[in-house]
Amino acid sequence: MPSIPCPKCKTPLAFELPKVLDGKTFTCSSCQTVIAISYEDNKQSLDKATEALDKLKDELDID
Ligand SMILES: [Zn+2]
């Protein structure tokens, strides 16, 4: 699962890509900071992650 460092406490936070793509926010489990990843700001890396996820799904034959 992809992860980003919390902007406040630097704890690596795993994020669920579908939620990010939906524009949902998530909360740091360590400091409770609410984080919103901007799809537009991170389009390149998110697109790459999506591609990798799709590839993995194909390889594992799951949906
Ligand atoms: Zn944090």
N, CA, C, O and the ligand as a Tripos MOL2 file, in Angstrom:
@<TRIPOS>MOLECULE
protein
  253   251    64     0     0
PROTEIN
NO_CHARGES

@<TRIPOS>ATOM
      1 N           0.8510   -1.1990    0.0000 N.3       1 MET1
      2 CA          0.0000    0.0000    0.0000 C.3       1 MET1
      3 C           0.8860    1.2480    0.0000 C.2       1 MET1
      4 O           1.8620    1.3150    0.7470 O.2       1 MET1
      5 N           0.5560    2.2150   -0.8180 N.am      2 PRO2
      6 CA          1.3740    3.4390   -0.8420 C.3       2 PRO2
      7 C           1.2380    4.2000    0.4680 C.2       2 PRO2
      8 O           0.2180    4.0960    1.1500 O.2       2 PRO2
      9 N           2.2600    4.9590    0.8160 N.am      3 SER3
     10 CA          2.1780    5.7290    2.0460 C.3       3 SER3
     11 C           2.8590    7.0820    1.8720 C.2       3 SER3
     12 O           3.7280    7.2560    1.0180 O.2       3 SER3
     13 N           2.4440    8.0320    2.7020 N.am      4 ILE4
     14 CA          3.0520    9.3540    2.7220 C.3       4 ILE4
     15 C           3.3670    9.6910    4.1700 C.2       4 ILE4
     16 O           2.6950    9.1980    5.0770 O.2       4 ILE4
     17 N           4.3840   10.5280    4.4050 N.am      5 PRO5
     18 CA          4.6510   10.9430    5.7840 C.3       5 PRO5
     19 C           3.6130   11.9620    6.2400 C.2       5 PRO5
     20 O           3.2380   12.8640    5.4900 O.2       5 PRO5
     21 N           3.1580   11.8070    7.4740 N.am      6 CYS6
     22 CA          2.2490   12.8010    8.0420 C.3       6 CYS6
     23 C           2.9620   14.1600    8.0540 C.2       6 CYS6
     24 O           4.1170   14.2480    8.4700 O.2       6 CYS6
     25 N           2.2780   15.2180    7.5990 N.am      7 PRO7
     26 CA          2.9250   16.5290    7.5530 C.3       7 PRO7
     27 C           3.2640   17.0710    8.9350 C.2       7 PRO7
     28 O           4.0930   17.9720    9.0600 O.2       7 PRO7
     29 N           2.6420   16.5390    9.9570 N.am      8 LYS8
     30 CA          2.8620   17.0570   11.2960 C.3       8 LYS8
     31 C           3.8650   16.2220   12.0890 C.2       8 LYS8
     32 O           4.8120   16.7680   12.6560 O.2       8 LYS8
     33 N           3.6670   14.9000   12.1350 N.am      9 CYS9
     34 CA          4.5090   14.0650   13.0050 C.3       9 CYS9
     35 C           5.4220   13.1230   12.2140 C.2       9 CYS9
     36 O           6.2180   12.3840   12.7940 O.2       9 CYS9
     37 N           5.2970   13.1610   10.8820 N.am     10 LYS10
     38 CA          6.1690   12.3690    9.9860 C.3      10 LYS10
     39 C           5.9570   10.8670   10.0720 C.2      10 LYS10
     40 O           6.7500   10.0990    9.5280 O.2      10 LYS10
     41 N           4.9100   10.4420   10.7420 N.am     11 THR11
     42 CA          4.5840    9.0140   10.7350 C.3      11 THR11
     43 C           4.1640    8.6100    9.3190 C.2      11 THR11
     44 O           3.3280    9.2780    8.7100 O.2      11 THR11
     45 N           4.7320    7.5320    8.7940 N.am     12 PRO12
     46 CA          4.2920    7.0960    7.4670 C.3      12 PRO12
     47 C           2.8450    6.6260    7.5240 C.2      12 PRO12
     48 O           2.4830    5.7710    8.3330 O.2      12 PRO12
     49 N           2.0290    7.1980    6.6540 N.am     13 LEU13
     50 CA          0.6090    6.8590    6.6610 C.3      13 LEU13
     51 C           0.2650    6.1190    5.3780 C.2      13 LEU13
     52 O           0.4530    6.6340    4.2760 O.2      13 LEU13
     53 N          -0.2360    4.9160    5.5380 N.am     14 ALA14
     54 CA         -0.7160    4.1930    4.3710 C.3      14 ALA14
     55 C          -2.0430    4.8120    3.9530 C.2      14 ALA14
     56 O          -2.8850    5.1120    4.7990 O.2      14 ALA14
     57 N          -2.2250    4.9980    2.6780 N.am     15 PHE15
     58 CA         -3.5150    5.5350    2.2420 C.3      15 PHE15
     59 C          -4.1520    4.6180    1.2180 C.2      15 PHE15
     60 O          -3.4730    3.8930    0.4910 O.2      15 PHE15
     61 N          -5.4650    4.6690    1.1810 N.am     16 GLU16
     62 CA         -6.2000    3.8560    0.2360 C.3      16 GLU16
     63 C          -6.4890    4.6950   -0.9940 C.2      16 GLU16
     64 O          -7.2010    5.6970   -0.9310 O.2      16 GLU16
     65 N          -5.9360    4.2770   -2.0880 N.am     17 LEU17
     66 CA         -6.0140    5.0440   -3.3040 C.3      17 LEU17
     67 C          -7.4380    5.3990   -3.7370 C.2      17 LEU17
     68 O          -7.6910    6.5420   -4.1180 O.2      17 LEU17
     69 N          -8.3650    4.4540   -3.6860 N.am     18 PRO18
     70 CA         -9.7340    4.8180   -4.1080 C.3      18 PRO18
     71 C         -10.3040    5.9840   -3.3050 C.2      18 PRO18
     72 O         -11.0320    6.8180   -3.8430 O.2      18 PRO18
     73 N          -9.9710    6.0370   -2.0150 N.am     19 LYS19
     74 CA        -10.4660    7.1340   -1.1740 C.3      19 LYS19
     75 C          -9.8520    8.4550   -1.5970 C.2      19 LYS19
     76 O         -10.5240    9.4850   -1.6430 O.2      19 LYS19
     77 N          -8.5570    8.4070   -1.9080 N.am     20 VAL20
     78 CA         -7.8800    9.6250   -2.3530 C.3      20 VAL20
     79 C          -8.4950   10.1160   -3.6550 C.2      20 VAL20
     80 O          -8.7460   11.3080   -3.8330 O.2      20 VAL20
     81 N          -8.7310    9.1800   -4.5530 N.am     21 LEU21
     82 CA         -9.2860    9.5460   -5.8480 C.3      21 LEU21
     83 C         -10.7000   10.0970   -5.6920 C.2      21 LEU21
     84 O         -11.1580   10.8830   -6.5220 O.2      21 LEU21
     85 N         -11.3830    9.6900   -4.6420 N.am     22 ASP22
     86 CA        -12.7240   10.2100   -4.3520 C.3      22 ASP22
     87 C         -12.6660   11.5570   -3.6560 C.2      22 ASP22
     88 O         -13.6970   12.1940   -3.4380 O.2      22 ASP22
     89 N         -11.4580   11.9920   -3.3060 N.am     23 GLY23
     90 CA        -11.3070   13.2760   -2.6280 C.3      23 GLY23
     91 C         -11.5860   13.2010   -1.1440 C.2      23 GLY23
     92 O         -11.7900   14.2260   -0.4940 O.2      23 GLY23
     93 N         -11.5960   11.9750   -0.5930 N.am     24 LYS24
     94 CA        -11.8560   11.8320    0.8360 C.3      24 LYS24
     95 C         -10.6040   12.1600    1.6410 C.2      24 LYS24
     96 O          -9.4840   12.0570    1.1390 O.2      24 LYS24
     97 N         -10.8050   12.5490    2.8760 N.am     25 THR25
     98 CA         -9.6790   12.8280    3.7620 C.3      25 THR25
     99 C          -9.4470   11.6240    4.6640 C.2      25 THR25
    100 O         -10.3120   10.7560    4.7880 O.2      25 THR25
    101 N          -8.2860   11.5750    5.2870 N.am     26 PHE26
    102 CA         -8.0500   10.5400    6.2790 C.3      26 PHE26
    103 C          -7.2790   11.1230    7.4450 C.2      26 PHE26
    104 O          -6.7380   12.2260    7.3550 O.2      26 PHE26
    105 N          -7.2300   10.3850    8.5350 N.am     27 THR27
    106 CA         -6.6950   10.9020    9.7810 C.3      27 THR27
    107 C          -5.4250   10.1630   10.1710 C.2      27 THR27
    108 O          -5.3570    8.9380   10.0790 O.2      27 THR27
    109 N          -4.4220   10.9110   10.6070 N.am     28 CYS28
    110 CA         -3.1860   10.3050   11.0880 C.3      28 CYS28
    111 C          -3.4920    9.5350   12.3620 C.2      28 CYS28
    112 O          -4.1180   10.0570   13.2850 O.2      28 CYS28
    113 N          -3.0360    8.2670   12.4010 N.am     29 SER29
    114 CA         -3.3320    7.4380   13.5650 C.3      29 SER29
    115 C          -2.4920    7.8560   14.7680 C.2      29 SER29
    116 O          -2.7790    7.4770   15.9030 O.2      29 SER29
    117 N          -1.4590    8.6360   14.5050 N.am     30 SER30
    118 CA         -0.5340    9.0010   15.5590 C.3      30 SER30
    119 C          -0.9000   10.3340   16.2200 C.2      30 SER30
    120 O          -0.9090   10.4390   17.4470 O.2      30 SER30
    121 N          -1.2030   11.3530   15.4010 N.am     31 CYS31
    122 CA         -1.4670   12.6850   15.9630 C.3      31 CYS31
    123 C          -2.8580   13.1990   15.6340 C.2      31 CYS31
    124 O          -3.2080   14.3190   16.0060 O.2      31 CYS31
    125 N          -3.6500   12.3980   14.9410 N.am     32 GLN32
    126 CA         -5.0440   12.7280   14.6170 C.3      32 GLN32
    127 C          -5.1940   13.9060   13.6560 C.2      32 GLN32
    128 O          -6.2870   14.4520   13.5060 O.2      32 GLN32
    129 N          -4.1110   14.2920   13.0170 N.am     33 THR33
    130 CA         -4.2160   15.3340   12.0010 C.3      33 THR33
    131 C          -5.0330   14.8150   10.8180 C.2      33 THR33
    132 O          -4.8130   13.7050   10.3340 O.2      33 THR33
    133 N          -5.9650   15.6260   10.3690 N.am     34 VAL34
    134 CA         -6.7480   15.2380    9.2000 C.3      34 VAL34
    135 C          -6.0020   15.6800    7.9470 C.2      34 VAL34
    136 O          -5.6110   16.8390    7.8000 O.2      34 VAL34
    137 N          -5.8210   14.7270    7.0640 N.am     35 ILE35
    138 CA         -5.0170   14.9800    5.8720 C.3      35 ILE35
    139 C          -5.8660   14.7930    4.6280 C.2      35 ILE35
    140 O          -6.6150   13.8240    4.4950 O.2      35 ILE35
    141 N          -5.7280   15.7340    3.7370 N.am     36 ALA36
    142 CA         -6.3790   15.6160    2.4440 C.3      36 ALA36
    143 C          -5.2990   15.6240    1.3750 C.2      36 ALA36
    144 O          -4.4970   16.5550    1.3030 O.2      36 ALA36
    145 N          -5.2780   14.6070    0.5600 N.am     37 ILE37
    146 CA         -4.3280   14.5830   -0.5500 C.3      37 ILE37
    147 C          -5.0300   15.1640   -1.7670 C.2      37 ILE37
    148 O          -6.1020   14.7070   -2.1620 O.2      37 ILE37
    149 N          -4.4210   16.1540   -2.3380 N.am     38 SER38
    150 CA         -4.9940   16.7370   -3.5440 C.3      38 SER38
    151 C          -4.6240   15.8900   -4.7480 C.2      38 SER38
    152 O          -3.4470   15.6870   -5.0450 O.2      38 SER38
    153 N          -5.6300   15.4080   -5.4240 N.am     39 TYR39
    154 CA         -5.3600   14.5800   -6.5910 C.3      39 TYR39
    155 C          -4.5850   15.3860   -7.6350 C.2      39 TYR39
    156 O          -3.6340   14.8750   -8.2270 O.2      39 TYR39
    157 N          -4.9750   16.6160   -7.8610 N.am     40 GLU40
    158 CA         -4.3160   17.4300   -8.8800 C.3      40 GLU40
    159 C          -2.8450   17.6600   -8.5350 C.2      40 GLU40
    160 O          -1.9840   17.6330   -9.4150 O.2      40 GLU40
    161 N          -2.5640   17.8870   -7.2550 N.am     41 ASP41
    162 CA         -1.1870   18.1480   -6.8370 C.3      41 ASP41
    163 C          -0.3140   16.9000   -6.9250 C.2      41 ASP41
    164 O           0.9050   16.9920   -7.0710 O.2      41 ASP41
    165 N          -0.9450   15.7410   -6.8340 N.am     42 ASN42
    166 CA         -0.1800   14.4920   -6.7930 C.3      42 ASN42
    167 C          -0.5440   13.5650   -7.9540 C.2      42 ASN42
    168 O          -0.3670   12.3480   -7.8930 O.2      42 ASN42
    169 N          -1.0560   14.1860   -9.0020 N.am     43 LYS43
    170 CA         -1.5990   13.4210  -10.1110 C.3      43 LYS43
    171 C          -0.5980   12.3910  -10.6380 C.2      43 LYS43
    172 O          -0.9460   11.2320  -10.8620 O.2      43 LYS43
    173 N           0.6490   12.8290  -10.8320 N.am     44 GLN44
    174 CA          1.6320   11.9500  -11.4400 C.3      44 GLN44
    175 C           1.8840   10.6930  -10.6020 C.2      44 GLN44
    176 O           1.8660    9.5770  -11.1200 O.2      44 GLN44
    177 N           2.1170   10.8890   -9.3150 N.am     45 SER45
    178 CA          2.4100    9.7250   -8.4790 C.3      45 SER45
    179 C           1.1610    8.8790   -8.2690 C.2      45 SER45
    180 O           1.2500    7.6550   -8.1790 O.2      45 SER45
    181 N           0.0040    9.5170   -8.1920 N.am     46 LEU46
    182 CA         -1.2300    8.7540   -8.0080 C.3      46 LEU46
    183 C          -1.5580    7.9450   -9.2600 C.2      46 LEU46
    184 O          -2.0290    6.8110   -9.1710 O.2      46 LEU46
    185 N          -1.3070    8.5330  -10.4140 N.am     47 ASP47
    186 CA         -1.5360    7.7950  -11.6540 C.3      47 ASP47
    187 C          -0.6200    6.5840  -11.7280 C.2      47 ASP47
    188 O          -1.0290    5.5050  -12.1580 O.2      47 ASP47
    189 N           0.6220    6.7760  -11.3050 N.am     48 LYS48
    190 CA          1.5770    5.6800  -11.3000 C.3      48 LYS48
    191 C           1.1210    4.5770  -10.3530 C.2      48 LYS48
    192 O           1.1930    3.3930  -10.6810 O.2      48 LYS48
    193 N           0.6540    4.9780   -9.1790 N.am     49 ALA49
    194 CA          0.1820    4.0130   -8.1910 C.3      49 ALA49
    195 C          -1.0380    3.2670   -8.7190 C.2      49 ALA49
    196 O          -1.1800    2.0620   -8.5060 O.2      49 ALA49
    197 N          -1.9130    3.9870   -9.4060 N.am     50 THR50
    198 CA         -3.1010    3.3520   -9.9840 C.3      50 THR50
    199 C          -2.7070    2.3300  -11.0310 C.2      50 THR50
    200 O          -3.2630    1.2330  -11.0860 O.2      50 THR50
    201 N          -1.7500    2.6960  -11.8560 N.am     51 GLU51
    202 CA         -1.2630    1.7730  -12.8820 C.3      51 GLU51
    203 C          -0.6870    0.5130  -12.2500 C.2      51 GLU51
    204 O          -0.9780   -0.6010  -12.6860 O.2      51 GLU51
    205 N           0.1280    0.6980  -11.2230 N.am     52 ALA52
    206 CA          0.7540   -0.4310  -10.5520 C.3      52 ALA52
    207 C          -0.3110   -1.3330   -9.9370 C.2      52 ALA52
    208 O          -0.1960   -2.5580   -9.9650 O.2      52 ALA52
    209 N          -1.3450   -0.7120   -9.3820 N.am     53 LEU53
    210 CA         -2.4320   -1.4600   -8.7580 C.3      53 LEU53
    211 C          -3.1960   -2.2710   -9.8100 C.2      53 LEU53
    212 O          -3.5300   -3.4350   -9.5880 O.2      53 LEU53
    213 N          -3.4640   -1.6420  -10.9510 N.am     54 ASP54
    214 CA         -4.1750   -2.3410  -12.0160 C.3      54 ASP54
    215 C          -3.3680   -3.5180  -12.5360 C.2      54 ASP54
    216 O          -3.9060   -4.5850  -12.8310 O.2      54 ASP54
    217 N          -2.0550   -3.2950  -12.6410 N.am     55 LYS55
    218 CA         -1.1750   -4.3470  -13.1330 C.3      55 LYS55
    219 C          -1.1860   -5.5360  -12.1760 C.2      55 LYS55
    220 O          -1.2540   -6.6960  -12.5830 O.2      55 LYS55
    221 N          -1.1150   -5.2020  -10.8980 N.am     56 LEU56
    222 CA         -1.1220   -6.2360   -9.8710 C.3      56 LEU56
    223 C          -2.4390   -7.0210   -9.9030 C.2      56 LEU56
    224 O          -2.4470   -8.2440   -9.7650 O.2      56 LEU56
    225 N          -3.5410   -6.3070  -10.0870 N.am     57 LYS57
    226 CA         -4.8440   -6.9600  -10.1640 C.3      57 LYS57
    227 C          -4.8990   -7.9220  -11.3370 C.2      57 LYS57
    228 O          -5.4380   -9.0240  -11.2330 O.2      57 LYS57
    229 N          -4.3250   -7.4830  -12.4670 N.am     58 ASP58
    230 CA         -4.2980   -8.3400  -13.6460 C.3      58 ASP58
    231 C          -3.5000   -9.6010  -13.3590 C.2      58 ASP58
    232 O          -3.9110  -10.7100  -13.7030 O.2      58 ASP58
    233 N          -2.3500   -9.4090  -12.7220 N.am     59 GLU59
    234 CA         -1.4790  -10.5390  -12.4480 C.3      59 GLU59
    235 C          -2.1310  -11.5260  -11.4830 C.2      59 GLU59
    236 O          -1.9650  -12.7400  -11.6090 O.2      59 GLU59
    237 N          -2.8610  -10.9940  -10.5360 N.am     60 LEU60
    238 CA         -3.4870  -11.8640   -9.5350 C.3      60 LEU60
    239 C          -4.8860  -12.3020   -9.9700 C.2      60 LEU60
    240 O          -5.5210  -13.1340   -9.3230 O.2      60 LEU60
    241 N          -5.3490  -11.7250  -11.0740 N.am     61 ASP61
    242 CA         -6.6580  -12.0660  -11.6180 C.3      61 ASP61
    243 C          -7.7670  -11.7650  -10.6210 C.2      61 ASP61
    244 O          -8.6700  -12.5770  -10.4160 O.2      61 ASP61
    245 N          -7.6900  -10.5800   -9.9980 N.am     62 ILE62
    246 CA         -8.7630  -10.1520   -9.0990 C.3      62 ILE62
    247 C          -9.3080   -8.8160   -9.5860 C.2      62 ILE62
    248 O          -8.7030   -8.1610  -10.4360 O.2      62 ILE62
    249 N         -10.4290   -8.4270   -9.0530 N.am     63 ASP63
    250 CA        -11.0100   -7.1510   -9.4440 C.3      63 ASP63
    251 C         -11.1820   -6.2660   -8.2310 C.2      63 ASP63
    252 O         -11.6600   -5.1390   -8.3520 O.2      63 ASP63
    253 ZN          0.6090   12.6720   12.3690 Zn       64 ZN64
@<TRIPOS>BOND
     1     1     2 1
     2     2     3 1
     3     3     4 2
     4     3     5 am
     5     5     6 1
     6     6     7 1
     7     7     8 2
     8     7     9 am
     9     9    10 1
    10    10    11 1
    11    11    12 2
    12    11    13 am
    13    13    14 1
    14    14    15 1
    15    15    16 2
    16    15    17 am
    17    17    18 1
    18    18    19 1
    19    19    20 2
    20    19    21 am
    21    21    22 1
    22    22    23 1
    23    23    24 2
    24    23    25 am
    25    25    26 1
    26    26    27 1
    27    27    28 2
    28    27    29 am
    29    29    30 1
    30    30    31 1
    31    31    32 2
    32    31    33 am
    33    33    34 1
    34    34    35 1
    35    35    36 2
    36    35    37 am
    37    37    38 1
    38    38    39 1
    39    39    40 2
    40    39    41 am
    41    41    42 1
    42    42    43 1
    43    43    44 2
    44    43    45 am
    45    45    46 1
    46    46    47 1
    47    47    48 2
    48    47    49 am
    49    49    50 1
    50    50    51 1
    51    51    52 2
    52    51    53 am
    53    53    54 1
    54    54    55 1
    55    55    56 2
    56    55    57 am
    57    57    58 1
    58    58    59 1
    59    59    60 2
    60    59    61 am
    61    61    62 1
    62    62    63 1
    63    63    64 2
    64    63    65 am
    65    65    66 1
    66    66    67 1
    67    67    68 2
    68    67    69 am
    69    69    70 1
    70    70    71 1
    71    71    72 2
    72    71    73 am
    73    73    74 1
    74    74    75 1
    75    75    76 2
    76    75    77 am
    77    77    78 1
    78    78    79 1
    79    79    80 2
    80    79    81 am
    81    81    82 1
    82    82    83 1
    83    83    84 2
    84    83    85 am
    85    85    86 1
    86    86    87 1
    87    87    88 2
    88    87    89 am
    89    89    90 1
    90    90    91 1
    91    91    92 2
    92    91    93 am
    93    93    94 1
    94    94    95 1
    95    95    96 2
    96    95    97 am
    97    97    98 1
    98    98    99 1
    99    99   100 2
   100    99   101 am
   101   101   102 1
   102   102   103 1
   103   103   104 2
   104   103   105 am
   105   105   106 1
   106   106   107 1
   107   107   108 2
   108   107   109 am
   109   109   110 1
   110   110   111 1
   111   111   112 2
   112   111   113 am
   113   113   114 1
   114   114   115 1
   115   115   116 2
   116   115   117 am
   117   117   118 1
   118   118   119 1
   119   119   120 2
   120   119   121 am
   121   121   122 1
   122   122   123 1
   123   123   124 2
   124   123   125 am
   125   125   126 1
   126   126   127 1
   127   127   128 2
   128   127   129 am
   129   129   130 1
   130   130   131 1
   131   131   132 2
   132   131   133 am
   133   133   134 1
   134   134   135 1
   135   135   136 2
   136   135   137 am
   137   137   138 1
   138   138   139 1
   139   139   140 2
   140   139   141 am
   141   141   142 1
   142   142   143 1
   143   143   144 2
   144   143   145 am
   145   145   146 1
   146   146   147 1
   147   147   148 2
   148   147   149 am
   149   149   150 1
   150   150   151 1
   151   151   152 2
   152   151   153 am
   153   153   154 1
   154   154   155 1
   155   155   156 2
   156   155   157 am
   157   157   158 1
   158   158   159 1
   159   159   160 2
   160   159   161 am
   161   161   162 1
   162   162   163 1
   163   163   164 2
   164   163   165 am
   165   165   166 1
   166   166   167 1
   167   167   168 2
   168   167   169 am
   169   169   170 1
   170   170   171 1
   171   171   172 2
   172   171   173 am
   173   173   174 1
   174   174   175 1
   175   175   176 2
   176   175   177 am
   177   177   178 1
   178   178   179 1
   179   179   180 2
   180   179   181 am
   181   181   182 1
   182   182   183 1
   183   183   184 2
   184   183   185 am
   185   185   186 1
   186   186   187 1
   187   187   188 2
   188   187   189 am
   189   189   190 1
   190   190   191 1
   191   191   192 2
   192   191   193 am
   193   193   194 1
   194   194   195 1
   195   195   196 2
   196   195   197 am
   197   197   198 1
   198   198   199 1
   199   199   200 2
   200   199   201 am
   201   201   202 1
   202   202   203 1
   203   203   204 2
   204   203   205 am
   205   205   206 1
   206   206   207 1
   207   207   208 2
   208   207   209 am
   209   209   210 1
   210   210   211 1
   211   211   212 2
   212   211   213 am
   213   213   214 1
   214   214   215 1
   215   215   216 2
   216   215   217 am
   217   217   218 1
   218   218   219 1
   219   219   220 2
   220   219   221 am
   221   221   222 1
   222   222   223 1
   223   223   224 2
   224   223   225 am
   225   225   226 1
   226   226   227 1
   227   227   228 2
   228   227   229 am
   229   229   230 1
   230   230   231 1
   231   231   232 2
   232   231   233 am
   233   233   234 1
   234   234   235 1
   235   235   236 2
   236   235   237 am
   237   237   238 1
   238   238   239 1
   239   239   240 2
   240   239   241 am
   241   241   242 1
   242   242   243 1
   243   243   244 2
   244   243   245 am
   245   245   246 1
   246   246   247 1
   247   247   248 2
   248   247   249 am
   249   249   250 1
   250   250   251 1
   251   251   252 2
@<TRIPOS>SUBSTRUCTURE
     1 MET1         2 RESIDUE 1 A MET
     2 PRO2         6 RESIDUE 1 A PRO
     3 SER3        10 RESIDUE 1 A SER
     4 ILE4        14 RESIDUE 1 A ILE
     5 PRO5        18 RESIDUE 1 A PRO
     6 CYS6        22 RESIDUE 1 A CYS
     7 PRO7        26 RESIDUE 1 A PRO
     8 LYS8        30 RESIDUE 1 A LYS
     9 CYS9        34 RESIDUE 1 A CYS
    10 LYS10       38 RESIDUE 1 A LYS
    11 THR11       42 RESIDUE 1 A THR
    12 PRO12       46 RESIDUE 1 A PRO
    13 LEU13       50 RESIDUE 1 A LEU
    14 ALA14       54 RESIDUE 1 A ALA
    15 PHE15       58 RESIDUE 1 A PHE
    16 GLU16       62 RESIDUE 1 A GLU
    17 LEU17       66 RESIDUE 1 A LEU
    18 PRO18       70 RESIDUE 1 A PRO
    19 LYS19       74 RESIDUE 1 A LYS
    20 VAL20       78 RESIDUE 1 A VAL
    21 LEU21       82 RESIDUE 1 A LEU
    22 ASP22       86 RESIDUE 1 A ASP
    23 GLY23       90 RESIDUE 1 A GLY
    24 LYS24       94 RESIDUE 1 A LYS
    25 THR25       98 RESIDUE 1 A THR
    26 PHE26      102 RESIDUE 1 A PHE
    27 THR27      106 RESIDUE 1 A THR
    28 CYS28      110 RESIDUE 1 A CYS
    29 SER29      114 RESIDUE 1 A SER
    30 SER30      118 RESIDUE 1 A SER
    31 CYS31      122 RESIDUE 1 A CYS
    32 GLN32      126 RESIDUE 1 A GLN
    33 THR33      130 RESIDUE 1 A THR
    34 VAL34      134 RESIDUE 1 A VAL
    35 ILE35      138 RESIDUE 1 A ILE
    36 ALA36      142 RESIDUE 1 A ALA
    37 ILE37      146 RESIDUE 1 A ILE
    38 SER38      150 RESIDUE 1 A SER
    39 TYR39      154 RESIDUE 1 A TYR
    40 GLU40      158 RESIDUE 1 A GLU
    41 ASP41      162 RESIDUE 1 A ASP
    42 ASN42      166 RESIDUE 1 A ASN
    43 LYS43      170 RESIDUE 1 A LYS
    44 GLN44      174 RESIDUE 1 A GLN
    45 SER45      178 RESIDUE 1 A SER
    46 LEU46      182 RESIDUE 1 A LEU
    47 ASP47      186 RESIDUE 1 A ASP
    48 LYS48      190 RESIDUE 1 A LYS
    49 ALA49      194 RESIDUE 1 A ALA
    50 THR50      198 RESIDUE 1 A THR
    51 GLU51      202 RESIDUE 1 A GLU
    52 ALA52      206 RESIDUE 1 A ALA
    53 LEU53      210 RESIDUE 1 A LEU
    54 ASP54      214 RESIDUE 1 A ASP
    55 LYS55      218 RESIDUE 1 A LYS
    56 LEU56      222 RESIDUE 1 A LEU
    57 LYS57      226 RESIDUE 1 A LYS
    58 ASP58      230 RESIDUE 1 A ASP
    59 GLU59      234 RESIDUE 1 A GLU
    60 LEU60      238 RESIDUE 1 A LEU
    61 ASP61      242 RESIDUE 1 A ASP
    62 ILE62      246 RESIDUE 1 A ILE
    63 ASP63      250 RESIDUE 1 A ASP
    64 ZN64       253 GROUP 0 **** ****
